[in-house]
Amino acid sequence: MYAIIATGGKQYKVQEGDMITVEKLGVEPGSSYDFNQVLAVGGGEELLLGTPHVPGAVVTASVIGDGKEKKVIIYKFKAKKGFHKKKGHRQPFTKLKIAQITVDGAASSQA
């Protein structure tokens, strides 16, 4: 069974046991987090599409921890003017492990 969730302005296709990195959520490591914005749930021959969300669908994930991506360098330069500007940015993220996909109280769990 898989689900498509929306968080941080992005969409992710997840299955139970997947490790994903999403925009920073501000949740403590070791706790669980529920995604209520489930856009689609599929598995086998059945596919549930939401308009825009699937009612009663919840994806539960456990929070592994926070971190920062690799540094991205922003460099501005204007020819013949002596103008140089260098700036760096590291985007924060939260690492999650998908624990369970639930639709209308029916849970799908793999051991």
TIVEX-770635 format. One line per 2 residues: number of its first residue (from 1); their letters; for each residue x, y, z of N, C-alpha, C. Coordinates in nm, 2 decimals. Layout:
N
NUM	a	X/Y/Z/X/Y/Z/X/Y/Z; ...
! end
This chain:
111
1	my	0.08/-0.12/0.00/0.00/0.00/0.00/0.09/0.12/0.00; 0.05/0.22/-0.08/0.12/0.35/-0.08/0.03/0.47/-0.07
3	ai	0.08/0.58/-0.04/0.00/0.70/-0.03/0.08/0.82/-0.08; 0.01/0.92/-0.13/0.07/1.04/-0.17/0.03/1.15/-0.08
5	ia	0.13/1.21/-0.01/0.10/1.31/0.09/0.15/1.45/0.05; 0.10/1.55/0.11/0.14/1.69/0.08/0.19/1.75/0.21
7	tg	0.31/1.81/0.20/0.37/1.88/0.32/0.48/1.97/0.27; 0.48/2.09/0.32/0.59/2.18/0.29/0.58/2.23/0.14
9	gk	0.46/2.23/0.08/0.45/2.27/-0.06/0.50/2.17/-0.16; 0.52/2.05/-0.11/0.57/1.94/-0.20/0.48/1.82/-0.18
11	qy	0.49/1.72/-0.27/0.41/1.60/-0.26/0.51/1.48/-0.26; 0.48/1.38/-0.18/0.57/1.27/-0.16/0.49/1.14/-0.18
13	kv	0.54/1.04/-0.25/0.48/0.91/-0.26/0.56/0.82/-0.15; 0.48/0.77/-0.06/0.54/0.70/0.06/0.48/0.56/0.07
15	qe	0.56/0.47/0.12/0.51/0.34/0.16/0.56/0.31/0.31; 0.50/0.21/0.37/0.54/0.19/0.51/0.68/0.14/0.51
17	gd	0.76/0.20/0.60/0.90/0.16/0.62/0.99/0.26/0.54; 0.94/0.35/0.46/1.02/0.44/0.38/1.08/0.55/0.48
19	mi	1.20/0.59/0.44/1.27/0.71/0.51/1.26/0.82/0.42; 1.20/0.94/0.46/1.19/1.05/0.38/1.24/1.18/0.45
21	tv	1.29/1.28/0.38/1.32/1.40/0.44/1.23/1.51/0.38; 1.17/1.59/0.47/1.07/1.69/0.44/1.12/1.82/0.50
23	ek	1.05/1.93/0.46/1.08/2.06/0.52/1.07/2.05/0.67; 1.14/2.13/0.74/1.15/2.12/0.89/1.01/2.14/0.95
25	lg	0.97/2.04/1.04/0.84/2.04/1.10/0.84/2.10/1.24; 0.96/2.10/1.31/0.96/2.15/1.44/0.90/2.06/1.54
27	ve	0.93/1.93/1.53/0.88/1.83/1.62/1.00/1.76/1.68; 0.98/1.72/1.81/1.10/1.65/1.88/1.13/1.51/1.82
29	pg	1.25/1.48/1.81/1.29/1.34/1.77/1.23/1.24/1.86; 1.19/1.13/1.80/1.13/1.02/1.88/0.98/1.02/1.89
31	ss	0.92/1.14/1.86/0.78/1.15/1.86/0.72/1.10/1.73; 0.58/1.10/1.72/0.52/1.06/1.60/0.45/1.18/1.54
33	yd	0.43/1.18/1.41/0.36/1.29/1.34/0.26/1.23/1.24; 0.14/1.29/1.24/0.04/1.25/1.15/0.02/1.34/1.03
35	fn	0.02/1.29/0.91/-0.01/1.37/0.79/-0.16/1.35/0.76; -0.24/1.46/0.76/-0.38/1.45/0.73/-0.41/1.49/0.58
37	qv	-0.31/1.55/0.52/-0.33/1.59/0.38/-0.28/1.48/0.29; -0.37/1.37/0.28/-0.34/1.26/0.20/-0.41/1.28/0.07
39	la	-0.34/1.29/-0.04/-0.40/1.31/-0.17/-0.45/1.19/-0.24; -0.39/1.08/-0.22/-0.43/0.95/-0.29/-0.37/0.83/-0.20
41	vg	-0.45/0.72/-0.21/-0.41/0.60/-0.14/-0.43/0.49/-0.24; -0.32/0.41/-0.26/-0.33/0.30/-0.36/-0.27/0.17/-0.30
43	gg	-0.31/0.06/-0.36/-0.26/-0.07/-0.32/-0.33/-0.18/-0.39; -0.26/-0.26/-0.45/-0.33/-0.37/-0.53/-0.41/-0.31/-0.64
45	ee	-0.53/-0.35/-0.65/-0.62/-0.30/-0.76/-0.70/-0.18/-0.73; -0.69/-0.14/-0.60/-0.78/-0.02/-0.56/-0.69/0.11/-0.55
47	ll	-0.76/0.22/-0.59/-0.69/0.35/-0.59/-0.80/0.45/-0.54; -0.77/0.52/-0.43/-0.86/0.62/-0.37/-0.80/0.75/-0.40
49	lg	-0.87/0.84/-0.48/-0.83/0.97/-0.51/-0.91/1.07/-0.43; -0.84/1.17/-0.37/-0.91/1.27/-0.29/-0.95/1.39/-0.37
51	tp	-1.05/1.47/-0.32/-1.09/1.59/-0.39/-1.09/1.70/-0.29; -0.99/1.76/-0.24/-0.85/1.74/-0.28/-0.78/1.63/-0.19
53	hv	-0.85/1.60/-0.07/-0.79/1.50/0.02/-0.88/1.38/0.04; -0.82/1.27/0.07/-0.90/1.14/0.09/-0.96/1.15/0.23
55	pg	-1.09/1.15/0.25/-1.15/1.16/0.38/-1.11/1.04/0.47; -1.07/1.07/0.59/-1.04/0.96/0.69/-0.90/0.89/0.67
57	av	-0.82/0.94/0.58/-0.69/0.88/0.55/-0.58/0.96/0.63; -0.50/0.88/0.70/-0.39/0.94/0.78/-0.27/0.86/0.76
59	vt	-0.15/0.93/0.74/-0.02/0.86/0.74/0.05/0.90/0.86; 0.09/0.80/0.94/0.17/0.82/1.06/0.31/0.79/1.04
61	as	0.40/0.89/1.09/0.54/0.87/1.07/0.61/0.90/1.21; 0.72/0.83/1.23/0.80/0.86/1.35/0.92/0.95/1.31
63	vi	0.95/1.05/1.40/1.05/1.15/1.37/1.18/1.09/1.41; 1.28/1.09/1.31/1.41/1.04/1.34/1.50/1.16/1.39
65	gd	1.49/1.27/1.33/1.57/1.39/1.37/1.57/1.50/1.27; 1.64/1.61/1.31/1.65/1.72/1.22/1.79/1.73/1.17
67	gk	1.81/1.81/1.06/1.94/1.83/1.00/1.94/1.94/0.90; 2.05/1.96/0.84/2.06/2.07/0.73/2.12/2.00/0.61
69	ek	2.07/2.05/0.49/2.12/2.00/0.36/2.26/2.06/0.34; 2.32/2.02/0.23/2.45/2.07/0.19/2.44/2.22/0.16
71	kv	2.54/2.29/0.17/2.54/2.43/0.15/2.53/2.47/0.00; 2.44/2.56/-0.03/2.42/2.61/-0.16/2.48/2.75/-0.17
73	ii	2.57/2.77/-0.26/2.64/2.90/-0.27/2.57/2.99/-0.37; 2.54/3.12/-0.33/2.48/3.22/-0.41/2.58/3.32/-0.44
75	yk	2.62/3.34/-0.57/2.73/3.43/-0.60/2.68/3.53/-0.71; 2.69/3.66/-0.67/2.65/3.76/-0.76/2.77/3.84/-0.81
77	fk	2.78/3.88/-0.94/2.89/3.94/-1.00/2.85/4.03/-1.11; 2.90/4.15/-1.11/2.88/4.24/-1.22/3.01/4.27/-1.29
79	ak	3.01/4.25/-1.42/3.14/4.27/-1.49/3.18/4.41/-1.50; 3.31/4.44/-1.49/3.37/4.57/-1.50/3.33/4.67/-1.39
81	kg	3.27/4.63/-1.29/3.22/4.72/-1.18/3.29/4.69/-1.05; 3.36/4.58/-1.03/3.42/4.54/-0.91/3.32/4.49/-0.80
83	fh	3.20/4.45/-0.85/3.10/4.40/-0.76/3.10/4.25/-0.75; 3.12/4.20/-0.62/3.11/4.06/-0.59/3.03/4.04/-0.46
85	kk	2.94/3.95/-0.46/2.87/3.92/-0.34/2.85/3.77/-0.33; 2.90/3.71/-0.22/2.89/3.56/-0.20/2.81/3.54/-0.07
87	kg	2.71/3.45/-0.09/2.63/3.41/0.02/2.60/3.26/0.02; 2.58/3.20/0.14/2.55/3.06/0.14/2.42/3.03/0.22
89	hr	2.36/2.92/0.19/2.24/2.88/0.26/2.23/2.73/0.28; 2.19/2.69/0.40/2.17/2.55/0.42/2.02/2.53/0.47
91	qp	1.95/2.45/0.39/1.80/2.43/0.41/1.78/2.33/0.52; 1.71/2.37/0.63/1.68/2.27/0.74/1.58/2.17/0.69
93	ft	1.59/2.04/0.74/1.49/1.94/0.71/1.46/1.85/0.83; 1.36/1.77/0.82/1.32/1.67/0.92/1.32/1.54/0.86
95	kl	1.39/1.44/0.92/1.39/1.30/0.86/1.28/1.22/0.93; 1.20/1.15/0.85/1.09/1.07/0.90/1.10/0.93/0.85
97	ki	1.04/0.84/0.93/1.02/0.70/0.89/0.87/0.67/0.89; 0.82/0.63/0.78/0.67/0.61/0.77/0.64/0.48/0.84
99	aq	0.54/0.49/0.94/0.51/0.38/1.02/0.38/0.31/0.98; 0.28/0.39/0.94/0.15/0.33/0.91/0.07/0.42/0.82
101	it	-0.01/0.35/0.73/-0.11/0.42/0.64/-0.25/0.37/0.68; -0.33/0.46/0.72/-0.47/0.43/0.77/-0.57/0.50/0.68
103	vd	-0.67/0.42/0.64/-0.79/0.47/0.57/-0.91/0.43/0.64; -0.99/0.53/0.69/-1.12/0.50/0.75/-1.11/0.40/0.86
105	ga	-1.01/0.41/0.95/-0.99/0.31/1.06/-0.93/0.18/1.02; -0.92/0.15/0.89/-0.85/0.02/0.85/-0.70/0.05/0.84
107	as	-0.62/-0.01/0.92/-0.48/0.01/0.91/-0.41/-0.09/0.82; -0.31/-0.05/0.75/-0.22/-0.14/0.68/-0.08/-0.14/0.75
109	sq	-0.04/-0.25/0.80/0.09/-0.25/0.87/0.17/-0.37/0.82; 0.29/-0.34/0.80/0.39/-0.45/0.77/0.48/-0.46/0.88
111	a	0.51/-0.58/0.92/0.60/-0.61/1.04/0.74/-0.63/1.00
! end
